[in-house]
Amino acid sequence: MGFFSKKQKVDNNALFKDKYKTINQLSMQAHQEGDFQIKESLLALIVKEYETLLEYIDQGADFDKEHFMALKKNAEKELQSIHEINQDI
């Protein structure tokens, strides 16, 4: 019964850092991608991952929310640009 009674504290800072590392890897992959359909998918995933980062901040991760909101907004703009290119193809 002791297995269920212990509460583990979630380290939002560690989760945040891991997720941000993933975003950076996805960003590098997106910028090197030549296929605009794949690039659009990667950018959509990046935007979604930024939303997760912001949730971690809301849950107590000690990072500048405004900074990451700005990064998310930039990713959204880039996604919109690629989306428009894909619509024209």
Residue, then its C-alpha position, 0 to 999 in steps of 0.5 A: m500500500g505504501f507504493f500509492s501513498k507517496k507523492q513525488k514532486v514534479d520538477n517543472n524546471a527539468l521538464f521544461k529544459d527537456k522540452y526546450k531541448t526538443i524544440n531546439q532540435l525540431s527547429m534545426q530540423a525544420h530549418q534544414e528541411g527542403d520539403f515545405q509540407i514536412k517543414e509545415s508539420l515540424l513548425a506546427l509541432i514546435v508551436k504545440e511544444y511551446e504551448t507545453l513550455l508555457e504550461y510548465i511555466d504556469q505550473g511553476a517552472d522558473f522561466d520568463k513567460e514573456h520571452f517564450m510567448a514571443l518565441k511561440k509567436n515567432a514560430e506561429k508567424e513562420l508556420q503561417s508563412i510556410h502554410e501560405i507557400n504550401q497553399d500556393i503550390 
